[in-house]
Amino acid sequence: MPAYAERFPAGSTVQIADLATLERFRATWRLHNPLIPEQLAWANKLALVAEVSFYHGGDPVYVLLDVPGVWHEHCLTTITNGAT
């Protein structure tokens, strides 16, 4: 995505990535807003985007309704069948 352009606008429903993807992101991401351990429990869940903001440099970061932490686009996807 171009800088300062979100993939998921506020109000959209997203699916959080699977546990393996979240763990890999958590182990390798070294910049702003690292995942916190509580976020791993939300793997594969659906959530509503409550707020979108942009880290300096244009990275979109997401706050999900009733879900802990700040989320990166790498950890979210569009809804697929089989989501819980």
Secondary structure as UniProt FT lines:
FT   TURN            3..4
FT   TURN            10..11
FT   STRAND          13..16
FT   HELIX           19..28
FT   HELIX           37..42
FT   TURN            43..44
FT   STRAND          46..54
FT   TURN            56..57
FT   STRAND          60..64
FT   TURN            65..66
FT   STRAND          71..72
FT   HELIX           73..75
FT   STRAND          76..77
FT   TURN            81..82
//
